[in-house]
């Protein structure tokens, strides 16, 4: 069982109750699952927990309700995680470590050109957060009430992820190929709070009038617009 933030979490298979995650329900924690008999994996459990925390906030995601909808007992969840706080950290670690690994693989395969590295990183970030919108949503939830959880999320994941795109941008800035100025802060808001929110809320395309928008193509257009805005004119 997890004792300290940052320590690995190990689970015993005999602590997992046989459940099944079925079709999504309509609202709140009910969006997590409908329960039928089948084994639930740690990955599914942590994905569901992260989604609940992202949609409802830390205070709104009741452990009792989470247990009920996942089909596991309060005692089982307590044995595996110990507390709601530990579950939150485990869910965040699970979701964001996957994102970090995906981005690192993208950068490694993007070649030596810094512009290509930045563009590939942004496209991967958008495609991943489009598939898993709760990654951006939980940043928005925690940033609204800054505290220990937001500090943990920002320092361990948000800032390092932002840095992945900033390294090649700083090199380009030193070469005079992108605009001068406080690029660290600007890049953070353009990507995380701008492109990230767009990708995690694809329903806004229709509500804003772009009913037939190809969301993937729109993401590519948005990235190209950001890249063009960063280049030195001329």
Buried (B, 14 or more C-beta within 10 A) or exposed (E): BBEEBEEEBEBEEEEBBEBBBEEEEEEBBEBBBEBEEEEBEBEBBBBBBBBBBBBBBBEEBBBEBBBBBBBBEEEBBBBBBBEBBBBBBBBBBBBBEBBBEEBEEBBEEBEEEBBEBBBBBBBBBBBBBBEBBBBBBBBBBBBEEEEEBBEBBBEBBBEEBBEBBBBBBBBBBEEEBBBEEEBEEBBBEBBBBBBBBBBBBBEEBEEEEEEEBEBBEBBBEBBEEBBEEBEEEE
